Amino acid sequence: MHKFAIQQTTKRMSAKQRKSIIVEAVLSLADADGPDRLSTAAIAEASGLSHAGIFRHFPTKQDIWIAVANEIAKNAKTHWAEPLQSTLNPQEKINALVISHLEFLSETPAILTILFSYELQHANSELRSIFTKLMLQFRDYLANEFALAGHEKQAQDLAFLVIALVQGLSMRWSISQLNFDLKNEGKRLLKIQLDMIDFNNKNKGK
């Protein structure tokens, strides 16, 4: 059993704090053992709660995964906030958004094991919906910058090309057991991709 280093729970902890500990434990265990083999007994042991205590906060295992997905979405948006609020030009903002997302994935590799789990995705439509909405929101942010750069007609397609780069690179990183720097490799490949796009012609796509 892989132990997750967390502060031991106490009776004084609020329900919100206990739920947060459970979600954190799941992310740690999913990275170490894989999400498909994760049992509520393992979650209970790692979080310092009883088995009954887990179900007191999350009536079903599906509820746990939904909470995990919502936590991932919240943290992703936190990483996107700085580049989105910046005064960078469109090309710089696209670059900053993608790099911030790759940095986020690097910090929590379990996200990719969850995203790439067929069993988990197939069994939980609400989890799929959360991740799909997150991807589409990321696409809209990227597409907006492409449109501002003068590529209105191609904005959605260009955004999806960037997302395809992120997804393909992330899968390669996960399959290779994280044996290269995801952020640096992303910077390198993204530069090649963005260099192929004309960001100077403001009349493009109109």
ABEGO torsion letter per residue (X at the ends): XBBBBBBBBBAABBAAAAAAAAAAAAAAAAAAAEAAABBAAAAAAAAGBBAAAAAAABABAAAAAAAAAAAAAAAAAAAAAAAAABABBAAAAAAAAAAAAAAAAAABAAAAAAAABAAAAAABAAAAAAAAAAAAAAAAAAAAAAAAAGAAAAAAAAAAAAAAAAAAAAAAAAAAGGABBAAAAAAAAAAAAAAABBAABAABGX
